[in-house]
């Protein structure tokens, strides 16, 4: 220890004051900076909030003044927002819509489809989808909507779905009206085509009647050998079958019905059509065929398929006023060839049906307009200009393709392409198809106003062991049925009956005994009536029928009760 050293002086009060002042100044400066930063943040927040409000107002104005329906729903399907257009079109007040499930606004038969669509989008997180559906307005109107639906995510969770929908009601109505007009056009052209055939059909029927009369007179000879009698009977049967086929083809061609797709074996269908049509054409036209050996099949409406053939045949005939050659061919064309030739072709094989003539042919200008409605190169009054336009429309409706090749003076060839279809399952022949198994002992009520036909079919049924009751009109049939309802096993009735129509009589008998099977026979049944008959489970037999057809139908009905 150094005694000479003096002790350290304690800090003075002035030093402490100076230090405190500096710290306060620093803190004040820091507070000022923080205040400035806070004011800057506040101003930025105010600007952002103003921009947000401006954006929301702009969005609100867009949504509120939009011409489309805009709405949002929760993940469970409940409305959280709907714009004024939605309120106006659907007819509910906004407070009625909010909280309502959108499924409740969809037409009942369409709801399952809508739910499947909704679940698929939400489960698979599909960002945007399009869907058309019929909504039911508050006043009961049906409103068709087409909507784009987007999912709204927050933190990877669906919080809402937003839809922008457009009212398609008028558009769909216009489409339906256009389709109805197209069907009317097709029907009108059918009748024009059928009218063209009338002369040829009448001539052919006169020939058929002449055959029947000639062989009937031959059968009246007393000493006719059995083999000649059988030959005469066979000839009459063939003539009747020929007439029956012509009637069926003509009715199929002329009938008014919605397209009904079924499996059609193309070669067989073309042959059957040619059997009907060739006899009505001038003898100066020679026919030739070249069919694909596989007998390919397509899905087509039988009536419309025959109309295509008829229009192409008539077109070829009219192109050869002095006669010529008409050739029909079928061919399976693979998908590679089709895709190279036609951009619109599907990735599948097609069946080609080609109709070639050696007529006048067409130049390029005519060929370019050949499918236009009302375009015709024929003299006024000789052509409607609808034939090929209708052919084009039918083929489009079958997702087919039509093409034409032609050279002036060298004829034309029209190629029609239908997608190739898988063969229809073949019917397995059963024991019930054997005529020897078509007898029975049940009681049958036969209702037929043609006395000769009624007597013949009653006699055939009696020979087969059945007990037969018969009536010639609808009222007599109902009276007989009421008396013998517990014994009658099946009713076989014509549709065109006097006093009370055939189907009306059958319905009345069904009301008396709902379990009695009904078989109706008619040469032609309107599509709506046919659908009604089939809904009841009744069977239909086409007139004129072979007795074995009736026997087989009766046995089938009785054996399945």
C-alpha positions in Angstrom: 0.0 0.0 0.0 1.3 3.3 -1.0 0.6 5.9 1.7 1.3 8.7 -0.7 -1.5 7.7 -3.2 -4.7 9.6 -2.8 -8.1 7.7 -2.9 -10.3 7.9 -6.2 -12.9 10.6 -6.2 -16.5 9.5 -6.2 -18.6 10.4 -9.4 -20.1 13.8 -9.1 -23.8 14.6 -9.3 -23.1 16.6 -12.4 -21.7 13.6 -14.3 -24.8 11.5 -13.5 -27.1 14.2 -14.7 -25.2 14.5 -18.0 -25.4 10.7 -18.5 -29.1 10.6 -17.8 -29.7 13.4 -20.2 -27.9 11.6 -23.1 -29.8 8.4 -22.5 -33.1 10.3 -22.5 -32.1 12.0 -25.7 -31.3 8.7 -27.3 -34.5 7.1 -26.1 -36.5 10.2 -27.3 -34.8 9.9 -30.7 -35.6 6.2 -30.8 -39.2 6.9 -29.9 -39.4 9.6 -32.6 -38.1 7.1 -35.2 -40.5 4.5 -34.1 -43.3 7.0 -34.2 -42.4 8.0 -37.7 -42.2 4.3 -38.7 -45.6 3.8 -37.1 -47.1 6.7 -38.9 -45.6 5.3 -42.2 -47.1 1.9 -41.4 -50.4 3.5 -40.5 -50.5 5.4 -43.7 -49.5 2.3 -45.7 -52.2 0.4 -43.8 -54.7 3.1 -44.6 -53.7 3.1 -48.3 -53.9 -0.7 -48.4 -57.3 -0.7 -46.6 -58.5 2.0 -49.0 -57.3 -0.1 -52.0 -58.9 -3.2 -50.5 -62.2 -1.3 -50.0 -61.9 0.1 -53.5 -61.2 -3.4 -54.9 -64.0 -4.9 -52.9 -66.3 -2.1 -54.2 -65.2 -2.7 -57.7 -65.6 -6.4 -57.3 -69.1 -5.8 -55.7 -70.1 -3.6 -58.6 -68.9 -6.1 -61.2 -70.7 -9.0 -59.4 -73.8 -7.0 -58.6 -74.1 -5.6 -62.2 -73.0 -8.8 -64.0 -75.4 -10.3 -66.5 -74.5 -13.8 -65.4 -75.5 -15.5 -62.2 -72.7 -15.5 -59.6 -73.0 -17.3 -56.3 -70.9 -19.0 -53.7 -71.6 -22.0 -51.6 -69.9 -23.6 -48.6 -68.1 -27.0 -48.9 -71.4 -28.6 -47.7 -73.3 -27.0 -50.5 -75.1 -24.1 -48.7 -75.4 -20.7 -50.3 -73.3 -18.0 -48.7 -73.8 -15.4 -51.4 -75.9 -14.8 -54.6 -75.9 -11.8 -56.9 -79.1 -9.9 -58.0 -79.2 -11.8 -61.3 -79.5 -15.1 -59.4 -82.2 -13.6 -57.3 -84.1 -12.4 -60.4 -83.8 -15.6 -62.4 -84.4 -18.1 -59.6 -87.1 -16.0 -58.1 -86.2 -16.4 -54.4 -85.4 -13.4 -52.2 -81.7 -13.2 -51.1 -82.6 -14.1 -47.5 -84.4 -17.2 -48.8 -81.4 -18.2 -50.8 -78.7 -17.7 -48.2 -78.4 -20.9 -46.1 -80.3 -23.0 -48.7 -78.6 -26.0 -50.2 -78.1 -25.6 -53.9 -79.1 -29.2 -54.5 -82.7 -28.3 -53.4 -82.9 -26.0 -56.4 -82.1 -28.7 -59.0 -84.8 -30.7 -60.7 -85.3 -33.8 -58.7 -84.4 -36.3 -61.4 -81.1 -34.5 -62.0 -80.0 -34.3 -58.4 -77.9 -37.5 -58.2 -76.0 -36.4 -61.3 -75.3 -33.0 -59.8 -74.2 -34.5 -56.5 -71.7 -36.9 -58.3 -70.3 -33.9 -60.2 -69.9 -31.8 -57.0 -68.3 -34.7 -55.0 -65.9 -35.4 -57.8 -64.7 -31.8 -58.0 -64.3 -31.5 -54.2 -62.7 -34.9 -53.6 -60.2 -34.6 -56.5 -59.6 -30.9 -55.9 -60.4 -30.1 -59.6 -59.8 -26.3 -59.8 -62.6 -25.5 -62.3 -65.4 -27.6 -63.9 -68.3 -27.0 -66.2 -71.8 -28.4 -65.6 -75.3 -27.9 -67.1 -78.4 -28.7 -65.1 -82.1 -27.8 -64.9 -82.9 -25.6 -61.9 -86.4 -25.1 -60.5 -87.4 -21.4 -60.0 -89.7 -20.4 -57.1 -92.7 -20.1 -59.4 -92.1 -23.6 -60.8 -90.4 -22.6 -64.0 -87.6 -24.8 -65.3 -84.4 -22.9 -65.8 -81.4 -24.5 -67.6 -78.1 -23.2 -66.3 -74.6 -23.8 -67.6 -72.0 -22.9 -64.9 -68.3 -22.8 -64.3 -67.5 -23.8 -60.7 -64.1 -22.9 -59.0 -62.9 -24.1 -55.7 -61.5 -21.5 -53.2 -58.7 -22.7 -51.0 -57.2 -21.3 -47.8 -54.4 -23.1 -46.0 -54.9 -26.0 -48.4 -58.5 -26.4 -47.3 -61.6 -25.8 -49.4 -63.5 -22.9 -47.8 -66.0 -22.1 -50.6 -66.9 -22.8 -54.2 -67.8 -20.0 -56.5 -70.0 -20.5 -59.6 -70.6 -18.3 -62.6 -73.7 -19.5 -64.4 -75.5 -18.5 -67.5 -79.2 -19.0 -68.3 -79.3 -21.4 -71.2 -83.1 -21.9 -71.3 -83.8 -20.0 -74.5 -80.8 -21.5 -76.2 -81.9 -25.0 -75.3 -85.4 -24.2 -76.4 -84.1 -22.9 -79.7 -82.1 -26.1 -80.1 -85.1 -28.3 -79.4 -87.2 -26.3 -81.9 -84.4 -26.7 -84.5 -84.3 -30.4 -83.8 -88.1 -30.6 -84.1 -87.9 -28.7 -87.4 -85.2 -31.1 -88.7 -87.4 -34.1 -87.8 -90.3 -32.5 -89.6 -88.1 -31.9 -92.6 -87.0 -35.6 -92.5 -90.6 -36.7 -92.2 -91.8 -34.5 -95.0 -89.0 -35.8 -97.3 -90.0 -39.3 -96.3 -93.4 -38.7 -97.6 -92.1 -37.2 -100.8 -89.9 -40.2 -101.3 -92.7 -42.6 -100.5 -94.9 -40.8 -103.0 -92.3 -41.3 -105.7 -92.5 -45.0 -105.2 -96.3 -45.1 -105.2 -96.6 -46.0 -108.9 -94.1 -48.7 -108.8 -95.5 -50.1 -105.6 -99.0 -50.2 -107.1 -97.7 -52.0 -110.2 -95.9 -54.6 -108.0 -99.0 -55.2 -105.9 -101.1 -55.7 -108.9 -98.6 -58.4 -110.0 -98.7 -60.0 -106.6 -102.5 -60.1 -106.6 -102.5 -61.5 -110.1 -100.2 -64.3 -108.9 -102.5 -65.1 -106.0 -105.7 -65.1 -108.1 -104.1 -67.3 -110.8 -103.0 -70.0 -108.3 -106.3 -69.7 -106.5 -108.1 -70.5 -109.7 -105.7 -73.4 -110.3 -106.5 -74.8 -106.9 -110.2 -74.8 -107.7 -109.7 -77.5 -110.4 -111.1 -80.7 -109.2 -108.6 -83.2 -110.5 -105.5 -81.2 -109.6 -102.6 -83.5 -108.6 -101.4 -83.1 -105.0 -97.9 -82.0 -106.1 -99.4 -79.2 -108.2 -101.8 -78.2 -105.4 -98.8 -77.9 -103.0 -96.9 -75.9 -105.6 -99.8 -73.5 -105.9 -100.0 -73.1 -102.1 -96.3 -72.5 -101.9 -96.5 -69.8 -104.7 -99.4 -68.1 -102.9 -97.4 -68.1 -99.6 -94.4 -66.6 -101.3 -96.6 -63.9 -103.0 -98.1 -63.0 -99.6 -94.7 -62.9 -97.9 -93.5 -60.6 -100.7 -96.5 -58.3 -100.2 -96.0 -58.4 -96.5 -92.4 -57.4 -96.8 -93.2 -54.5 -99.1 -95.8 -53.2 -96.7 -93.5 -53.5 -93.8 -90.7 -51.7 -95.6 -93.1 -48.9 -96.8 -94.5 -48.4 -93.3 -91.0 -48.4 -91.8 -90.0 -45.8 -94.3 -93.0 -43.5 -93.8 -93.5 -43.8 -90.1 -93.0 -40.8 -87.9 -90.9 -41.7 -84.8 -87.9 -40.6 -82.9 -84.6 -42.2 -83.9 -84.1 -45.6 -82.3 -80.7 -47.1 -82.7 -80.4 -50.9 -83.1 -77.9 -53.3 -84.5 -78.2 -53.5 -88.3 -76.4 -56.1 -90.4 -75.5 -53.9 -93.3 -75.4 -56.4 -96.1 -78.7 -58.0 -95.1 -80.4 -54.6 -94.7 -79.2 -53.4 -98.2 -80.3 -56.7 -99.8 -83.8 -56.4 -98.2 -84.1 -52.9 -99.3 -83.0 -53.7 -102.9 -85.5 -56.5 -103.0 -88.2 -53.9 -102.5 -86.9 -51.1 -104.5 -85.5 -52.7 -107.7 -88.9 -53.8 -108.9 -90.1 -50.2 -108.9 -87.2 -49.0 -111.0 -87.1 -48.8 -114.8 -86.0 -52.0 -116.5 -83.3 -50.0 -118.3 -81.3 -49.8 -115.1 -79.1 -52.8 -114.2 -78.2 -53.5 -110.6 -74.9 -54.9 -109.3 -73.6 -55.5 -105.8 -70.3 -56.1 -104.1 -70.6 -56.9 -100.4 -68.0 -57.2 -97.7 -67.9 -60.9 -96.8 -67.9 -60.3 -93.0 -71.5 -58.8 -93.2 -70.5 -55.9 -90.9 -72.9 -54.3 -88.5 -73.7 -50.7 -87.4 -75.9 -49.0 -84.9 -78.6 -47.2 -86.8 -82.3 -46.3 -86.9 -83.8 -48.8 -89.3 -86.2 -46.2 -90.8 -83.6 -43.6 -91.3 -81.1 -46.1 -92.7 -83.6 -47.1 -95.3 -84.3 -43.5 -96.1 -80.6 -42.9 -96.8 -80.6 -45.8 -99.2 -83.9 -44.7 -100.8 -82.7 -41.1 -101.4 -79.4 -42.3 -102.8 -81.1 -44.8 -105.1 -83.6 -42.3 -106.3 -80.9 -39.8 -106.9 -79.0 -42.4 -109.0 -82.1 -43.3 -110.9 -82.8 -39.7 -111.8 -79.2 -39.2 -113.0 -79.8 -42.0 -115.5 -82.9 -41.1 -117.5 -81.8 -43.2 -120.4 -80.8 -46.1 -118.2 -77.5 -47.3 -116.9 -75.8 -49.2 -114.1 -76.4 -48.8 -110.4 -73.9 -50.5 -108.2 -74.0 -50.9 -104.4 -71.0 -52.0 -102.4 -70.1 -52.4 -98.7 -66.7 -52.4 -97.1 -65.0 -52.3 -93.7 -62.5 -49.4 -93.6 -59.9 -49.4 -90.8 -59.3 -46.5 -88.5 -55.9 -45.5 -90.0 -57.4 -45.2 -93.5 -60.4 -43.2 -92.1 -58.3 -40.8 -90.0 -56.0 -40.1 -93.0 -59.0 -39.4 -95.3 -61.3 -37.6 -92.9 -60.2 -35.2 -90.1 -63.5 -35.7 -88.3 -63.3 -39.5 -88.2 -63.3 -41.2 -84.8 -60.5 -43.7 -83.9 -62.5 -46.7 -85.0 -63.2 -48.8 -88.0 -66.1 -47.7 -90.3 -68.5 -49.5 -92.6 -68.7 -47.9 -96.0 -71.9 -48.2 -98.1 -71.3 -46.9 -101.6 -73.9 -46.2 -104.3 -72.4 -45.7 -107.8 -74.2 -44.7 -111.0 -73.2 -44.2 -114.6 -75.3 -41.1 -115.0 -74.7 -37.5 -115.9 -72.2 -36.7 -113.1 -71.6 -33.3 -111.5 -69.0 -30.5 -111.9 -67.1 -29.1 -108.9 -69.6 -26.2 -108.4 -72.6 -28.5 -108.3 -70.7 -31.0 -106.1 -69.9 -28.3 -103.6 -73.6 -27.5 -103.1 -75.1 -31.0 -103.4 -76.0 -31.3 -99.7 -77.6 -27.8 -99.4 -81.3 -27.8 -98.6 -83.5 -27.0 -101.6 -80.6 -27.1 -104.0 -81.6 -29.1 -107.1 -80.3 -29.6 -110.6 -83.6 -31.1 -111.7 -86.3 -29.2 -113.6 -88.9 -27.3 -111.5 -91.4 -29.7 -110.0 -89.2 -32.7 -110.5 -87.2 -32.4 -107.3 -87.6 -30.9 -103.9 -83.9 -30.3 -103.3 -84.3 -32.0 -99.9 -83.2 -35.5 -100.5 -79.4 -35.3 -100.1 -79.8 -32.6 -97.4 -81.8 -35.0 -95.4 -79.3 -37.8 -96.0 -76.6 -35.5 -94.8 -78.6 -34.6 -91.6 -79.3 -38.3 -90.8 -75.7 -39.3 -91.2 -74.6 -36.5 -89.0 -77.1 -37.7 -86.4 -75.5 -41.2 -86.6 -71.9 -39.7 -86.2 -71.3 -40.9 -89.7 -69.6 -39.3 -92.7 -70.7 -38.8 -96.3 -68.5 -38.2 -99.3 -69.1 -37.9 -103.0 -67.0 -38.4 -106.1 -68.3 -37.2 -109.5 -67.1 -36.3 -112.9 -69.4 -34.7 -115.6 -70.5 -37.4 -118.0 -68.9 -40.2 -116.0 -71.4 -40.7 -113.2 -71.2 -40.3 -109.4 -70.5 -42.4 -106.3 -71.8 -41.5 -102.8 -69.8 -43.1 -100.0 -71.6 -43.3 -96.6 -69.6 -44.2 -93.5 -71.0 -45.5 -90.3 -68.9 -46.5 -87.2 -68.5 -50.3 -87.1 -70.5 -51.9 -84.3 -69.9 -55.1 -82.4 -72.2 -58.0 -83.5 -75.5 -58.4 -81.6 -75.8 -61.5 -79.5 -77.3 -64.4 -81.4 -80.6 -65.9 -80.3 -80.2 -69.4 -78.9 -82.9 -71.7 -80.4 -84.9 -73.4 -77.7 -87.4 -76.3 -77.7 -90.2 -73.7 -77.7 -89.2 -72.7 -81.3 -90.2 -76.1 -82.5 -93.8 -76.0 -84.0 -94.4 -79.4 -82.4 -94.3 -77.8 -79.0 -96.8 -75.1 -79.7 -100.0 -76.9 -78.6 -102.0 -76.4 -75.4 -105.3 -76.9 -73.7 -105.9 -73.4 -72.3 -108.8 -71.1 -73.3 -108.0 -68.2 -75.6 -110.2 -65.2 -76.5 -109.7 -64.3 -80.2 -110.9 -60.8 -81.1 -110.8 -60.0 -84.8 -113.3 -58.0 -87.0 -112.3 -59.8 -90.2 -114.5 -62.9 -90.2 -112.4 -65.0 -92.5 -109.2 -64.3 -90.5 -111.0 -64.9 -87.2 -112.3 -68.2 -88.4 -108.9 -69.3 -89.7 -107.0 -68.5 -86.6 -109.7 -69.9 -84.3 -109.6 -73.2 -86.4 -105.8 -73.4 -86.1 -105.8 -72.8 -82.4 -108.6 -75.5 -82.0 -106.5 -78.0 -84.0 -103.7 -77.3 -81.5 -105.9 -78.3 -78.6 -106.9 -74.9 -77.3 -110.4 -73.9 -76.4 -111.4 -70.8 -78.4 -113.9 -68.0 -77.7 -114.2 -65.4 -80.4 -115.6 -61.9 -80.9 -115.8 -59.5 -83.8 -115.8 -56.2 -82.0 -114.6 -54.6 -78.8 -117.8 -54.5 -76.9 -118.6 -58.2 -77.7 -115.1 -59.0 -76.6 -115.5 -57.3 -73.2 -118.9 -59.0 -72.7 -117.4 -62.4 -73.4 -114.5 -61.7 -71.1 -116.7 -60.7 -68.2 -118.6 -64.0 -68.5 -115.5 -66.2 -68.9 -112.8 -64.2 -67.1 -111.8 -67.1 -64.8 -111.3 -69.5 -67.7 -109.6 -67.2 -70.3 -105.8 -67.7 -70.2 -104.8 -65.2 -72.8 -106.5 -62.6 -75.1 -105.4 -62.3 -78.8 -106.9 -59.1 -80.1 -106.7 -57.0 -83.3 -106.2 -53.2 -82.7 -108.6 -51.9 -85.3 -112.0 -53.0 -84.0 -115.4 -51.5 -84.5 -117.6 -50.2 -81.7 -114.8 -50.2 -79.2 -111.1 -50.0 -80.2 -108.9 -53.0 -79.7 -106.6 -51.4 -77.2 -109.4 -49.8 -75.3 -111.1 -53.2 -75.1 -107.8 -54.8 -73.8 -107.4 -52.1 -71.2 -111.0 -52.7 -70.0 -110.3 -56.4 -69.8 -107.2 -55.7 -67.8 -109.3 -53.6 -65.4 -111.5 -56.6 -64.9 -108.6 -59.0 -64.4 -105.2 -57.4 -64.2 -103.4 -60.8 -64.5 -104.7 -61.8 -67.9 -102.0 -61.7 -70.6 -102.7 -59.6 -73.7 -101.4 -60.2 -77.3 -102.3 -57.5 -79.8 -102.1 -57.9 -83.6 -101.8 -55.1 -86.1 -100.2 -54.1 -89.4 -99.0 -50.8 -88.0 -98.8 -49.5 -84.4 -98.1 -45.8 -83.8 -94.9 -45.3 -81.8 -96.7 -43.7 -78.8 -99.3 -46.5 -78.6 -96.6 -49.1 -79.1 -94.7 -47.7 -76.1 -97.9 -47.7 -74.0 -98.7 -51.3 -75.0 -95.1 -52.4 -74.1 -95.3 -50.6 -70.7 -98.2 -52.8 -69.7 -96.3 -56.0 -70.6 -98.6 -56.9 -73.6 -97.0 -58.5 -76.6 -97.3 -57.3 -80.2 -97.7 -59.5 -83.3 -97.1 -57.9 -86.7 -99.8 -58.4 -89.3 -100.0 -60.2 -91.7 -98.6 -63.0 -89.6 -97.8 -66.7 -90.1 -99.9 -68.9 -87.8 -96.7 -70.3 -86.2 -95.8 -66.7 -85.0 -99.1 -66.5 -83.1 -98.7 -70.0 -81.7 -95.2 -69.3 -80.6 -96.2 -66.0 -78.9 -99.2 -67.6 -77.1 -97.0 -70.5 -75.9 -94.3 -68.1 -74.7 -96.7 -65.9 -72.8 -98.5 -68.9 -71.2 -95.2 -70.6 -70.2 -93.8 -67.5 -68.5 -96.9 -66.8 -66.3 
